[in-house]
Amino acid sequence: MMRRITVHGPAVPRSRGQHASLITCAAVPVPNRRPATSPRLVAGLLYLQHAFDMSDEGVVWRWVENLYWQVFTGETYLQTEPPIDPSSLTRWRKLLGEAGMEGLPAISLMPASD
């Protein structure tokens, strides 16, 4: 049974809440392949991993336990399974490169600096 997550309070504007601009590869579906991973999910997990100094496996499993982290990464329904394999975070870090990884904290702090 899926339970919808309801959030009370002011909403973060999508233009600033989305981290998709940092991820240079397009999340375009390719025939005969699994669905693309959400850029917002990956950017959120990488930010949380950096902020809390966690391993790949640790951040993925804590995401399952923490409802606030699920909302932060764009989920609208409570998830009880890991969203991605922890090893895929390593591939995303390589894809983003150093410049992309350094830009994550700056983008996520934008709403607070207004």
MMTF fields as JSON, N, C-alpha, C and O atoms, coordinates in Angstrom:
{
  "mmtfVersion": "1.0.0",
  "mmtfProducer": "UNKNOWN",
  "numBonds": 455,
  "numAtoms": 456,
  "numGroups": 114,
  "numChains": 1,
  "numModels": 1,
  "chainsPerModel": [1],
  "groupsPerChain": [114],
  "chainIdList": ["A"],
  "bondAtomList": [4, 2, 8, 6, 12, 10, 16, 14, 20, 18, 24, 22, 28, 26, 32, 30, 36, 34, 40, 38, 44, 42, 48, 46, 52, 50, 56, 54, 60, 58, 64, 62, 68, 66, 72, 70, 76, 74, 80, 78, 84, 82, 88, 86, 92, 90, 96, 94, 100, 98, 104, 102, 108, 106, 112, 110, 116, 114, 120, 118, 124, 122, 128, 126, 132, 130, 136, 134, 140, 138, 144, 142, 148, 146, 152, 150, 156, 154, 160, 158, 164, 162, 168, 166, 172, 170, 176, 174, 180, 178, 184, 182, 188, 186, 192, 190, 196, 194, 200, 198, 204, 202, 208, 206, 212, 210, 216, 214, 220, 218, 224, 222, 228, 226, 232, 230, 236, 234, 240, 238, 244, 242, 248, 246, 252, 250, 256, 254, 260, 258, 264, 262, 268, 266, 272, 270, 276, 274, 280, 278, 284, 282, 288, 286, 292, 290, 296, 294, 300, 298, 304, 302, 308, 306, 312, 310, 316, 314, 320, 318, 324, 322, 328, 326, 332, 330, 336, 334, 340, 338, 344, 342, 348, 346, 352, 350, 356, 354, 360, 358, 364, 362, 368, 366, 372, 370, 376, 374, 380, 378, 384, 382, 388, 386, 392, 390, 396, 394, 400, 398, 404, 402, 408, 406, 412, 410, 416, 414, 420, 418, 424, 422, 428, 426, 432, 430, 436, 434, 440, 438, 444, 442, 448, 446, 452, 450],
  "bondOrderList": [1, 1, 1, 1, 1, 1, 1, 1, 1, 1, 1, 1, 1, 1, 1, 1, 1, 1, 1, 1, 1, 1, 1, 1, 1, 1, 1, 1, 1, 1, 1, 1, 1, 1, 1, 1, 1, 1, 1, 1, 1, 1, 1, 1, 1, 1, 1, 1, 1, 1, 1, 1, 1, 1, 1, 1, 1, 1, 1, 1, 1, 1, 1, 1, 1, 1, 1, 1, 1, 1, 1, 1, 1, 1, 1, 1, 1, 1, 1, 1, 1, 1, 1, 1, 1, 1, 1, 1, 1, 1, 1, 1, 1, 1, 1, 1, 1, 1, 1, 1, 1, 1, 1, 1, 1, 1, 1, 1, 1, 1, 1, 1, 1],
  "groupList": [{"groupName": "MET", "atomNameList": ["N", "CA", "C", "O"], "elementList": ["N", "C", "C", "O"], "formalChargeList": [0, 0, 0, 0], "bondAtomList": [1, 0, 2, 1, 3, 2], "bondOrderList": [1, 1, 2], "singleLetterCode": "M", "chemCompType": "L-PEPTIDE LINKING"}, {"groupName": "ARG", "atomNameList": ["N", "CA", "C", "O"], "elementList": ["N", "C", "C", "O"], "formalChargeList": [0, 0, 0, 0], "bondAtomList": [1, 0, 2, 1, 3, 2], "bondOrderList": [1, 1, 2], "singleLetterCode": "R", "chemCompType": "L-PEPTIDE LINKING"}, {"groupName": "ILE", "atomNameList": ["N", "CA", "C", "O"], "elementList": ["N", "C", "C", "O"], "formalChargeList": [0, 0, 0, 0], "bondAtomList": [1, 0, 2, 1, 3, 2], "bondOrderList": [1, 1, 2], "singleLetterCode": "I", "chemCompType": "L-PEPTIDE LINKING"}, {"groupName": "THR", "atomNameList": ["N", "CA", "C", "O"], "elementList": ["N", "C", "C", "O"], "formalChargeList": [0, 0, 0, 0], "bondAtomList": [1, 0, 2, 1, 3, 2], "bondOrderList": [1, 1, 2], "singleLetterCode": "T", "chemCompType": "L-PEPTIDE LINKING"}, {"groupName": "VAL", "atomNameList": ["N", "CA", "C", "O"], "elementList": ["N", "C", "C", "O"], "formalChargeList": [0, 0, 0, 0], "bondAtomList": [1, 0, 2, 1, 3, 2], "bondOrderList": [1, 1, 2], "singleLetterCode": "V", "chemCompType": "L-PEPTIDE LINKING"}, {"groupName": "HIS", "atomNameList": ["N", "CA", "C", "O"], "elementList": ["N", "C", "C", "O"], "formalChargeList": [0, 0, 0, 0], "bondAtomList": [1, 0, 2, 1, 3, 2], "bondOrderList": [1, 1, 2], "singleLetterCode": "H", "chemCompType": "L-PEPTIDE LINKING"}, {"groupName": "GLY", "atomNameList": ["N", "CA", "C", "O"], "elementList": ["N", "C", "C", "O"], "formalChargeList": [0, 0, 0, 0], "bondAtomList": [1, 0, 2, 1, 3, 2], "bondOrderList": [1, 1, 2], "singleLetterCode": "G", "chemCompType": "PEPTIDE LINKING"}, {"groupName": "PRO", "atomNameList": ["N", "CA", "C", "O"], "elementList": ["N", "C", "C", "O"], "formalChargeList": [0, 0, 0, 0], "bondAtomList": [1, 0, 2, 1, 3, 2], "bondOrderList": [1, 1, 2], "singleLetterCode": "P", "chemCompType": "L-PEPTIDE LINKING"}, {"groupName": "ALA", "atomNameList": ["N", "CA", "C", "O"], "elementList": ["N", "C", "C", "O"], "formalChargeList": [0, 0, 0, 0], "bondAtomList": [1, 0, 2, 1, 3, 2], "bondOrderList": [1, 1, 2], "singleLetterCode": "A", "chemCompType": "L-PEPTIDE LINKING"}, {"groupName": "SER", "atomNameList": ["N", "CA", "C", "O"], "elementList": ["N", "C", "C", "O"], "formalChargeList": [0, 0, 0, 0], "bondAtomList": [1, 0, 2, 1, 3, 2], "bondOrderList": [1, 1, 2], "singleLetterCode": "S", "chemCompType": "L-PEPTIDE LINKING"}, {"groupName": "GLN", "atomNameList": ["N", "CA", "C", "O"], "elementList": ["N", "C", "C", "O"], "formalChargeList": [0, 0, 0, 0], "bondAtomList": [1, 0, 2, 1, 3, 2], "bondOrderList": [1, 1, 2], "singleLetterCode": "Q", "chemCompType": "L-PEPTIDE LINKING"}, {"groupName": "LEU", "atomNameList": ["N", "CA", "C", "O"], "elementList": ["N", "C", "C", "O"], "formalChargeList": [0, 0, 0, 0], "bondAtomList": [1, 0, 2, 1, 3, 2], "bondOrderList": [1, 1, 2], "singleLetterCode": "L", "chemCompType": "L-PEPTIDE LINKING"}, {"groupName": "CYS", "atomNameList": ["N", "CA", "C", "O"], "elementList": ["N", "C", "C", "O"], "formalChargeList": [0, 0, 0, 0], "bondAtomList": [1, 0, 2, 1, 3, 2], "bondOrderList": [1, 1, 2], "singleLetterCode": "C", "chemCompType": "L-PEPTIDE LINKING"}, {"groupName": "ASN", "atomNameList": ["N", "CA", "C", "O"], "elementList": ["N", "C", "C", "O"], "formalChargeList": [0, 0, 0, 0], "bondAtomList": [1, 0, 2, 1, 3, 2], "bondOrderList": [1, 1, 2], "singleLetterCode": "N", "chemCompType": "L-PEPTIDE LINKING"}, {"groupName": "TYR", "atomNameList": ["N", "CA", "C", "O"], "elementList": ["N", "C", "C", "O"], "formalChargeList": [0, 0, 0, 0], "bondAtomList": [1, 0, 2, 1, 3, 2], "bondOrderList": [1, 1, 2], "singleLetterCode": "Y", "chemCompType": "L-PEPTIDE LINKING"}, {"groupName": "PHE", "atomNameList": ["N", "CA", "C", "O"], "elementList": ["N", "C", "C", "O"], "formalChargeList": [0, 0, 0, 0], "bondAtomList": [1, 0, 2, 1, 3, 2], "bondOrderList": [1, 1, 2], "singleLetterCode": "F", "chemCompType": "L-PEPTIDE LINKING"}, {"groupName": "ASP", "atomNameList": ["N", "CA", "C", "O"], "elementList": ["N", "C", "C", "O"], "formalChargeList": [0, 0, 0, 0], "bondAtomList": [1, 0, 2, 1, 3, 2], "bondOrderList": [1, 1, 2], "singleLetterCode": "D", "chemCompType": "L-PEPTIDE LINKING"}, {"groupName": "GLU", "atomNameList": ["N", "CA", "C", "O"], "elementList": ["N", "C", "C", "O"], "formalChargeList": [0, 0, 0, 0], "bondAtomList": [1, 0, 2, 1, 3, 2], "bondOrderList": [1, 1, 2], "singleLetterCode": "E", "chemCompType": "L-PEPTIDE LINKING"}, {"groupName": "TRP", "atomNameList": ["N", "CA", "C", "O"], "elementList": ["N", "C", "C", "O"], "formalChargeList": [0, 0, 0, 0], "bondAtomList": [1, 0, 2, 1, 3, 2], "bondOrderList": [1, 1, 2], "singleLetterCode": "W", "chemCompType": "L-PEPTIDE LINKING"}, {"groupName": "LYS", "atomNameList": ["N", "CA", "C", "O"], "elementList": ["N", "C", "C", "O"], "formalChargeList": [0, 0, 0, 0], "bondAtomList": [1, 0, 2, 1, 3, 2], "bondOrderList": [1, 1, 2], "singleLetterCode": "K", "chemCompType": "L-PEPTIDE LINKING"}],
  "groupTypeList": [0, 0, 1, 1, 2, 3, 4, 5, 6, 7, 8, 4, 7, 1, 9, 1, 6, 10, 5, 8, 9, 11, 2, 3, 12, 8, 8, 4, 7, 4, 7, 13, 1, 1, 7, 8, 3, 9, 7, 1, 11, 4, 8, 6, 11, 11, 14, 11, 10, 5, 8, 15, 16, 0, 9, 16, 17, 6, 4, 4, 18, 1, 18, 4, 17, 13, 11, 14, 18, 10, 4, 15, 3, 6, 17, 3, 14, 11, 10, 3, 17, 7, 7, 2, 16, 7, 9, 9, 11, 3, 1, 18, 1, 19, 11, 11, 6, 17, 8, 6, 0, 17, 6, 11, 7, 8, 2, 9, 11, 0, 7, 8, 9, 16],
  "groupIdList": [1, 2, 3, 4, 5, 6, 7, 8, 9, 10, 11, 12, 13, 14, 15, 16, 17, 18, 19, 20, 21, 22, 23, 24, 25, 26, 27, 28, 29, 30, 31, 32, 33, 34, 35, 36, 37, 38, 39, 40, 41, 42, 43, 44, 45, 46, 47, 48, 49, 50, 51, 52, 53, 54, 55, 56, 57, 58, 59, 60, 61, 62, 63, 64, 65, 66, 67, 68, 69, 70, 71, 72, 73, 74, 75, 76, 77, 78, 79, 80, 81, 82, 83, 84, 85, 86, 87, 88, 89, 90, 91, 92, 93, 94, 95, 96, 97, 98, 99, 100, 101, 102, 103, 104, 105, 106, 107, 108, 109, 110, 111, 112, 113, 114],
  "secStructList": [7, 7, 7, 5, 7, 7, 7, 7, 1, 7, 7, 7, 7, 2, 2, 2, 2, 7, 7, 4, 4, 4, 7, 7, 1, 7, 7, 7, 7, 7, 6, 6, 1, 7, 7, 7, 7, 7, 2, 2, 2, 2, 2, 2, 2, 2, 2, 2, 2, 2, 2, 2, 6, 7, 7, 2, 2, 2, 2, 2, 2, 2, 2, 2, 2, 7, 2, 2, 2, 2, 2, 2, 6, 6, 7, 1, 5, 7, 7, 7, 1, 7, 1, 1, 7, 6, 2, 2, 2, 2, 2, 2, 2, 2, 2, 2, 2, 2, 2, 2, 2, 2, 2, 2, 2, 2, 2, 2, 6, 2, 2, 2, 2, 7],
  "xCoordList": [0.842, 0.0, 0.889, 1.777, 0.644, 1.434, 0.816, -0.397, 1.612, 1.133, 1.721, 2.936, 0.866, 1.299, 1.915, 1.395, 3.013, 3.667, 3.036, 2.98, 2.564, 2.018, 2.975, 3.444, 3.254, 4.192, 3.419, 2.699, 3.57, 2.912, 3.965, 5.051, 3.641, 4.589, 4.882, 4.339, 5.747, 6.048, 6.808, 7.663, 6.476, 7.134, 8.374, 8.402, 9.389, 10.608, 10.329, 9.837, 10.628, 10.4, 11.153, 12.311, 10.496, 11.089, 12.365, 13.288, 12.435, 13.617, 14.87, 15.959, 14.719, 15.879, 15.995, 17.096, 14.885, 14.908, 15.45, 15.905, 15.412, 15.902, 17.409, 17.925, 18.092, 19.539, 19.893, 21.055, 18.905, 19.125, 20.125, 20.765, 20.265, 21.179, 22.633, 23.457, 22.963, 24.333, 24.666, 25.826, 23.672, 23.92, 23.865, 22.824, 24.983, 25.112, 24.509, 24.21, 24.325, 23.747, 22.239, 21.662, 21.607, 20.152, 19.513, 19.987, 18.442, 17.703, 16.626, 15.432, 17.058, 16.156, 15.985, 16.975, 14.73, 14.545, 15.112, 14.938, 15.775, 16.37, 15.636, 15.451, 15.211, 14.513, 15.365, 16.587, 14.708, 15.335, 16.319, 17.224, 16.158, 16.995, 16.1, 14.919, 16.673, 15.892, 15.637, 16.358, 14.623, 14.334, 15.502, 16.244, 15.653, 16.731, 16.499, 15.36, 17.591, 17.52, 17.25, 17.798, 16.408, 16.056, 17.285, 17.969, 17.583, 18.718, 18.567, 19.554, 17.334, 17.1, 17.443, 18.013, 17.095, 17.415, 18.925, 19.436, 19.627, 21.078, 21.763, 22.633, 21.387, 22.004, 21.71, 22.582, 20.489, 20.134, 20.92, 21.41, 21.045, 21.813, 23.28, 23.891, 23.849, 25.258, 25.455, 26.46, 24.505, 24.599, 24.494, 25.302, 23.5, 23.321, 24.534, 24.933, 25.113, 26.304, 27.444, 28.156, 27.615, 28.674, 28.383, 29.275, 27.13, 26.767, 26.907, 27.29, 26.604, 26.64, 27.836, 27.924, 28.756, 29.995, 29.697, 30.163, 28.915, 28.482, 29.035, 29.453, 29.028, 29.426, 28.266, 27.153, 28.526, 27.466, 26.338, 25.164, 26.698, 25.687, 24.94, 23.726, 25.675, 25.055, 24.018, 22.944, 24.319, 23.379, 22.141, 21.04, 22.293, 21.135, 20.222, 19.003, 20.79, 19.951, 19.35, 18.237, 20.065, 19.472, 18.353, 17.394, 18.455, 17.389, 16.098, 15.017, 16.201, 15.018, 14.37, 13.143, 15.162, 14.651, 14.161, 13.372, 14.606, 14.34, 13.349, 13.683, 12.156, 11.107, 11.489, 11.171, 12.162, 12.563, 13.534, 13.465, 14.428, 15.367, 14.631, 14.994, 13.602, 12.831, 12.116, 12.087, 11.546, 10.892, 11.929, 11.671, 13.1, 14.175, 14.596, 14.933, 14.577, 14.996, 13.849, 14.033, 12.666, 11.576, 10.556, 9.692, 10.613, 9.62, 8.279, 8.226, 7.21, 5.875, 5.154, 4.112, 5.711, 5.159, 6.244, 7.417, 5.844, 6.775, 7.397, 6.69, 8.724, 9.45, 10.035, 10.56, 9.946, 10.483, 11.638, 12.17, 12.024, 13.153, 14.17, 13.795, 15.451, 16.451, 16.117, 15.681, 16.316, 15.969, 16.94, 16.552, 18.2, 19.244, 20.246, 20.277, 21.047, 22.132, 23.233, 23.584, 23.781, 24.823, 26.009, 26.619, 26.343, 27.493, 27.244, 28.198, 25.987, 25.703, 26.076, 26.287, 26.161, 26.607, 28.046, 28.406, 28.864, 30.249, 30.27, 31.039, 29.428, 29.37, 28.898, 29.41, 27.927, 27.439, 28.513, 28.647, 29.284, 30.369, 31.389, 31.873, 31.716, 32.66, 32.069, 32.781, 30.783, 30.108, 30.089, 30.319, 29.812, 29.758, 31.133, 31.279, 32.126, 33.469, 33.62, 32.672, 34.81, 35.089, 34.293, 33.786, 34.182, 33.47, 31.995, 31.429, 31.386, 29.981, 29.757, 28.763, 30.676, 30.543, 30.737, 30.085, 31.61, 31.822, 30.627, 30.4, 29.869, 28.721, 27.479, 26.566, 27.411, 26.215, 25.873, 24.726, 26.808, 26.435, 25.993, 25.094, 26.602, 26.214, 24.791, 24.051, 24.389, 23.034, 22.031, 20.969, 22.344, 21.387, 21.235, 20.232, 22.183, 22.068, 21.449, 21.245, 21.144, 20.566, 19.3, 19.226, 18.308, 17.098, 17.384, 16.692, 18.375, 18.685, 19.384, 19.362, 19.995, 20.743, 19.895, 20.392, 18.618, 17.757, 17.345, 16.627],
  "yCoordList": [-1.179, 0.0, 1.245, 1.382, 2.142, 3.369, 4.451, 4.659, 5.132, 6.24, 7.529, 7.648, 8.484, 9.764, 10.608, 10.656, 11.268, 12.165, 13.538, 14.079, 14.099, 15.46, 16.381, 16.068, 17.498, 18.46, 19.72, 20.26, 20.186, 21.409, 22.504, 22.272, 23.684, 24.781, 25.315, 24.821, 26.333, 26.935, 25.967, 25.205, 26.022, 25.159, 25.843, 27.064, 25.062, 25.579, 25.701, 24.748, 26.846, 26.969, 25.886, 25.596, 25.299, 24.195, 24.608, 23.803, 25.849, 26.248, 26.204, 25.906, 26.494, 26.459, 25.123, 24.723, 24.426, 23.152, 22.032, 21.016, 22.194, 21.151, 21.291, 22.395, 20.181, 20.171, 19.658, 19.363, 19.553, 18.936, 19.708, 19.13, 21.019, 21.786, 21.367, 21.579, 20.778, 20.344, 19.054, 18.803, 18.246, 16.952, 17.102, 17.425, 16.866, 17.182, 16.14, 16.443, 14.926, 13.924, 14.039, 14.333, 13.815, 13.921, 12.654, 11.548, 12.827, 11.679, 11.298, 11.374, 10.893, 10.535, 9.029, 8.297, 8.543, 7.098, 6.477, 7.009, 5.372, 4.645, 3.317, 2.633, 2.933, 1.656, 0.483, 0.484, -0.503, -1.73, -1.501, -2.311, -0.438, -0.182, 0.173, 0.474, 0.135, 0.494, 2.005, 2.746, 2.47, 3.91, 4.708, 4.209, 5.937, 6.797, 7.175, 7.308, 7.345, 7.778, 9.275, 10.029, 9.697, 11.104, 11.937, 11.617, 12.994, 13.858, 14.494, 14.691, 14.818, 15.415, 14.428, 14.812, 13.161, 12.136, 11.989, 11.965, 11.892, 11.694, 12.908, 12.754, 14.102, 15.315, 15.432, 15.814, 15.104, 15.152, 14.15, 14.479, 12.926, 11.909, 12.292, 12.102, 12.828, 13.245, 14.401, 14.448, 15.332, 16.443, 15.92, 16.289, 15.059, 14.517, 13.696, 13.729, 12.968, 12.183, 13.098, 12.804, 14.193, 15.152, 15.846, 15.995, 16.269, 17.026, 16.201, 16.735, 14.91, 14.065, 13.114, 12.244, 13.276, 12.493, 10.995, 10.31, 10.508, 9.119, 8.369, 8.971, 7.051, 6.197, 6.101, 6.535, 5.537, 5.346, 4.487, 4.835, 3.371, 2.48, 3.139, 2.99, 3.864, 4.519, 5.55, 5.606, 6.37, 7.411, 6.811, 7.326, 5.734, 5.1, 4.468, 4.618, 3.767, 3.12, 4.125, 3.921, 5.207, 6.237, 6.961, 7.405, 7.088, 7.695, 6.896, 7.478, 5.577, 4.728, 5.006, 5.015, 5.232, 5.43, 6.849, 7.059, 7.821, 9.218, 9.82, 10.023, 10.099, 10.664, 12.055, 12.4, 12.846, 14.199, 14.143, 14.975, 13.171, 13.023, 12.63, 13.067, 11.809, 11.401, 12.605, 12.743, 13.465, 14.675, 15.601, 16.193, 15.732, 16.581, 16.169, 17.019, 14.871, 14.379, 14.235, 13.671, 14.736, 14.806, 13.689, 13.631, 12.809, 11.735, 12.288, 13.188, 11.745, 12.136, 11.014, 11.233, 9.802, 8.651, 8.049, 8.027, 7.56, 6.928, 5.701, 4.834, 5.645, 4.534, 3.663, 4.178, 2.355, 1.43, 0.606, -0.256, 0.861, 0.172, 1.219, 2.357, 0.851, 1.81, 2.273, 1.47, 3.563, 4.094, 3.679, 3.526, 3.497, 3.117, 2.2, 2.101, 1.545, 0.735, 1.685, 2.618, 1.475, 2.389, 2.554, 3.622, 1.528, 1.642, 2.635, 3.128, 2.934, 3.889, 5.32, 6.158, 5.615, 6.948, 7.199, 8.325, 6.159, 6.296, 6.657, 7.519, 5.997, 6.296, 7.724, 8.399, 8.188, 9.564, 10.578, 11.611, 10.29, 11.212, 11.327, 12.42, 10.201, 10.231, 10.997, 11.737, 10.828, 11.524, 13.035, 13.804, 13.454, 14.889, 15.531, 16.687, 14.806, 15.365, 16.261, 16.47, 16.783, 17.624, 18.922, 19.355, 19.538, 20.824, 20.66, 21.499, 19.599, 19.361, 19.067, 19.509, 18.32, 17.998, 19.243, 19.379, 20.142, 21.359, 22.301, 23.11, 22.206, 23.076, 22.652, 23.461, 21.412, 20.942, 21.769, 22.199, 22.02, 22.822, 24.24, 24.785, 24.833, 26.195, 26.246, 27.167, 25.282, 25.236, 24.991, 25.613, 24.1, 23.757, 24.883, 24.916, 25.798, 26.918, 28.158, 29.152, 28.126, 29.276, 29.829, 31.039, 29.008, 29.569, 30.282, 31.244, 29.839, 30.454, 31.81, 32.625, 32.06, 33.298, 34.455, 35.577, 34.208, 35.306, 36.265, 37.229],
  "zCoordList": [0.0, 0.0, 0.0, 0.841, -0.943, -1.053, -0.182, -0.228, 0.595, 1.423, 0.878, 0.721, 0.594, 0.049, 1.153, 2.268, 0.847, 1.791, 1.632, 0.527, 2.734, 2.682, 3.415, 4.509, 2.813, 3.374, 3.708, 2.868, 4.941, 5.371, 5.5, 6.031, 5.018, 5.087, 3.704, 2.716, 3.622, 2.321, 1.423, 1.874, 0.171, -0.809, -1.353, -1.51, -1.636, -2.265, -3.749, -4.352, -4.366, -5.807, -6.573, -6.275, -7.547, -8.304, -9.024, -9.148, -9.5, -10.248, -9.377, -9.867, -8.104, -7.211, -6.503, -6.126, -6.314, -5.623, -6.48, -5.953, -7.779, -8.675, -8.853, -9.026, -8.811, -9.008, -10.396, -10.675, -11.257, -12.565, -13.418, -14.296, -13.167, -14.006, -13.806, -14.696, -12.658, -12.417, -13.138, -13.466, -13.384, -13.985, -15.494, -16.065, -16.118, -17.53, -18.455, -19.61, -17.974, -18.867, -18.833, -17.786, -19.94, -20.023, -19.494, -19.751, -18.76, -18.229, -19.233, -18.942, -20.404, -21.491, -21.502, -21.488, -21.526, -21.549, -22.822, -23.918, -22.664, -23.789, -23.902, -22.895, -25.111, -25.259, -24.764, -24.91, -24.183, -23.698, -22.549, -22.346, -21.815, -20.643, -19.469, -19.639, -18.289, -17.109, -17.112, -17.78, -16.375, -16.345, -15.759, -14.913, -16.212, -15.732, -14.27, -13.823, -13.539, -12.149, -12.121, -12.926, -11.196, -11.069, -10.705, -9.733, -11.461, -11.115, -9.747, -9.037, -9.373, -8.058, -6.944, -5.923, -7.142, -6.15, -5.997, -4.878, -7.095, -7.045, -6.428, -5.57, -6.848, -6.295, -4.804, -4.023, -4.411, -2.996, -2.174, -1.093, -2.678, -1.953, -1.841, -0.789, -2.911, -2.866, -1.889, -1.18, -1.846, -0.894, 0.542, 1.394, 0.816, 2.163, 2.593, 3.757, 1.657, 1.948, 2.373, 3.334, 1.67, 2.005, 3.334, 4.171, 3.525, 4.727, 6.004, 7.046, 5.935, 7.124, 7.143, 8.011, 6.192, 6.129, 6.223, 7.133, 5.267, 5.271, 4.067, 3.078, 4.168, 3.041, 2.052, 2.35, 0.888, -0.109, 0.451, 0.328, 1.061, 1.621, 2.78, 2.912, 3.612, 4.768, 4.374, 4.973, 3.375, 2.977, 2.323, 2.518, 1.552, 0.913, 1.954, 1.876, 2.924, 3.942, 4.913, 5.397, 5.205, 6.071, 5.338, 5.969, 4.025, 3.219, 3.386, 3.477, 3.426, 3.602, 4.952, 5.052, 5.983, 7.342, 7.605, 8.525, 6.825, 7.132, 6.136, 4.969, 6.588, 5.742, 5.226, 4.087, 6.045, 5.636, 4.454, 3.549, 4.466, 3.357, 2.09, 0.998, 2.224, 1.05, 0.434, -0.789, 1.256, 0.75, 0.119, -0.929, 0.748, 0.229, -1.176, -2.0, -1.45, -2.753, -3.741, -4.82, -3.391, -4.35, -4.303, -5.177, -3.34, -3.26, -2.789, -1.952, -3.33, -2.898, -2.176, -1.558, -2.253, -1.542, -0.663, -1.036, 0.509, 1.422, 0.751, 0.24, 0.762, 0.155, 1.263, 2.25, 1.101, 2.096, 1.553, 2.252, 0.329, -0.305, -0.764, -1.046, -0.841, -1.329, -2.743, -3.568, -3.035, -4.353, -5.445, -6.604, -5.077, -6.045, -5.36, -4.133, -6.148, -5.61, -5.13, -5.852, -3.941, -3.44, -4.392, -4.428, -5.153, -6.058, -7.193, -7.796, -7.493, -8.564, -8.171, -9.048, -6.875, -6.451, -6.883, -7.226, -6.867, -7.327, -8.809, -9.233, -9.588, -11.027, -11.277, -12.17, -10.494, -10.66, -10.283, -10.94, -9.222, -8.842, -9.967, -10.26, -10.597, -11.727, -12.902, -13.581, -13.146, -14.24, -14.027, -14.96, -12.795, -12.485, -12.487, -12.886, -12.052, -11.97, -10.755, -9.998, -10.58, -9.422, -9.439, -8.404, -10.599, -10.697, -10.332, -9.631, -10.8, -10.483, -9.017, -8.439, -8.402, -6.981, -6.119, -5.084, -6.524, -5.75, -5.851, -4.951, -6.929, -7.111, -6.351, -6.188, -5.88, -5.166, -3.932, -3.812, -3.0, -1.833, -2.195, -1.555, -3.193, -3.598, -4.096, -3.751, -4.898, -5.423, -4.313, -4.295, -3.39, -2.34, -1.323, -0.61, -1.228, -0.293, -0.911, -0.214, -2.212, -2.88, -2.216, -2.003, -1.881, -1.273, 0.057, 0.388, 0.816, 2.099, 1.933, 2.855, 0.788, 0.617, 0.097, -0.001, -0.241, -0.736, 0.356, 0.092]
}
